[in-house]
């Protein structure tokens, strides 16, 4: 039974950039990194499909869902605090 290897995004980027330089063929790079040529083609396609996001306005400031949820909860807490303070003053 073979175990599935996992690769970091840093490694994938390194390999794809080397592939894009076209100094070595797809087959040569696949052999060098002991990967299937199809895997390299998939990584290259994913890389190129996501490349335009780098130049989108605010593309580098994307937050993960946990940070977005935290921000939303902090806003809600702030609103509730204002309401409580208002009601305290009204009584």
N, C-alpha and C positions, 0 to 999 in steps of 0.2 A: 504494500500500500504506500503510495507516495504522499508526501505532505505538500500542502500548497504553500508556496513561498509568497511573502508579502513584501512589497517594495514601497519605500518612502516616496513622497512627492518630489523630494530633492533628487533622488536617484533617477526617477522617471524623467524629470526635466533635463538632467544631465545627458541621459541617453537620447532623448528626443532632439536636443540641441545638436548633439553630435551627428545625429541622423540628418538634420536639416542642413548641416554644413556640406554634406554630400562628398566628404573626403573618403568615406568607406561606403560600400554597398549595404543594402538592407541585410543581405545574407551574412556579410562579414561581421556586422555589428551584432546580429543575432547570435552568431557563433562566439564572438568575443565575450558577450555577457551571458551566454548560455540561456537564451530566450528564444521563443518561437518567433519567426518573422511576422506572423499575424499579430502577435502581442505588440510588437514594435509599431506596426501599422495602426493598431487601435490607439496606442498612446499618442502617436503623431496626430491622428485625426482628432482626438479629444483635446490635445494641446492647441491645435489650430482653430477648432471650434470655439474655444474659450479665450482666444487671444484678444479679441476685440473688447472684451470686458475690462482689460487692463487700461484702456484709454477712455472708458466711459466716465462721465462726471460722477465723482463720488465712488468709483469702483473699488478703491482701496480702503474705503471706510465702511465696508459691509460688516454688519454685526452678526454674530451667531444668534440663533433663536433664544438662547438663555439670556444674553445681554439685552435683547429686545424686550423679553418678558420682564426682566428686572427694571428696565426704564419705564415700562408701562405701569408696573406696580408702584414705583416711586412717584409717578405722576398722580396715581389714584390716591396714595397716602397724602400727598400734598393737598389735593382737592378736599379730601375728607378733613384734614386738619383745619383748613380755612373755614369749612362749614361748621365744625365744632367751635372754633373760636368765635365765629359770628353768632352762633346760637347762645354761647355763654354770655356774650355781651348783650344780647337781646333780652336775656332773663335778668 
